[in-house]
Amino acid sequence: MRRALAFLTMTLTLVLSPGAAFAAAPDTTGPPCADLGSAFGIYRTINGVATFEIELTVHSPTCSQVDYVLHEFNGQFPNQVQSGNGSTFISYSVAVGPSGTAPTSVCVYFTSELGNHIADRSPDATIHDCVTYQLDPGSGGGGEGFDS
């Protein structure tokens, strides 16, 4: 009888609080500071120069042993690497080239890296290889965001 009561109590606990029992596993293979979140960016012309600007959110404060790398999928600009500084935001600004000759779009993604180990990728490669930003998307100058 005690076993049946204990089993019933455990079952009710799992049914009434499924979030605790079935929480999603993190997609990061490293410390919490390597868990990449969302990003918001814009590719626009500033003083005749095509400039890509983006801000990355990290789920926990960044740490110095992790490199946060902005990649351009098609090689339009070199990787941009920043080390953590304890903030949950990392900003990048890349002068891609003169607006008349710069590519009309860039396609980007992020990785968090510990040496040669990639701890996380945003967006997840199973969803998208990269996120495309068009140069001067319109008079409103709207940016675009994505989540990992």
N, C-alpha and C positions, 0 to 999 in steps of 0.2 A: 504494500500500500504506500509506504514512504517513497519507494522508487517511482511509482506511478505519479504521485503528487509532485515529486521533484521534476520529473519529466514534463508534466503539464505546466508547471511554473516556468521552466526553461523555454518551452514552446511558446507560451503566451508572451514572455519577455521578447523573444525574437519577432513574433508577429506584431507586437505593439510598438517596437522600436527597430524597424528594418534598416534604418540608416546606419545604426551602430554596427549591425551585423553584416551588412552588405555594402559598405562604403567602397567606392571605386578605388582601385589601386592607382597610385601615382604613376605618371608616365616618365618619371625621371629616374635615371640610374646613377645617382650621386647625392650629395648633400642637399638639404632643402633650399639652400641659396642658389642651386643650379636649376630650380624648377621655373621654367619660363612661362610667362603669362601672355597677356595681350600686347598688341602694338598698334600705334596710330601714326600714319605718315602722310606725306604729300610730296609730289614731284612737281616743281614749279620753276619758273624763271625768276631769278633775282639779279637785277642789274646786268642783264644779258647773259647770265650763266645758269644753265640748267642745274638745279640743286635738289638733291633728295634729302629730306629731313624726316626722321622717324624717332619715336620714343617707345622704348620697350619697358614693359612692366614685368617685374620678377615677383613671384609669390611670397618670398621671404627676403629680408635684406641681403643684398649682394655681399659676396665675400671675396677677399683678395686672391685666394688660390684658384678662383674660377675666371676664365676668360669668356666674355660675352661677345660673340662674333656675328656681325651682319654680313651676309653673303648676297651677292648678286648672281642669280642662277645662270645668266648668259654671259658672264664675264665683262659686263659693261663698266664695272669699276672694281678695284681690288677689295679684298675682305677688309672690313673695319673691325679692329679688335680693341676692346676696352676691358680692363680688370675691374672687379668689384670694389666698391668704396663704402659699403654699408647702406646705400640707398636702395629703394625698391624700384627706381626708375633710372634708365640709362638712355641718354639722348645721343643721336648720331646726326651729323650734317655732312653731306658729301657733295662737293662740286664735281659734277659729272663731266661738264665741258661747256663750250660756248653754245648758246641756245640754238644757233643755226646749224650746228653739226652734231649736237648731242643726240643720243637715241631718243625716240619718241616715247619709249616706255622702259621701265626697269622691273625686274621680277625678283623679289627678295625673300629671304628666310633667315632665321637666327639659329645659332647653336650655342649651348653653354658647354665649355670644354675644360677638363682637368688634364693638362698635358696632352697626350694623344687620345684621350678618352672623351667621346661625345656623351655628355650626361643627358641632354635634352635637345629637342628640335622644335621650332615653332615657325610655321604651322607644322603639325605632324605630317610626315611624308606620306602616310597612308591616306591623308585627306587631300593635300595639295603639295606639289613640288615647291611652289613658291606663290607669292601674292603679287599681282601686277599692278603697277601704278603708271598712269598715263601722264605725260608732260603737259602741264597747264590744262587740267581737266575741264575748265570752264570759267566763266567770269566770276562765279561764286568762289572759286579757288578751293573747293571742297577736298578734304582729305579722305583717307580710307583707313579702316582698322581691320584687325583680325585677331583671333584668339587661337591659342595652341590646341 
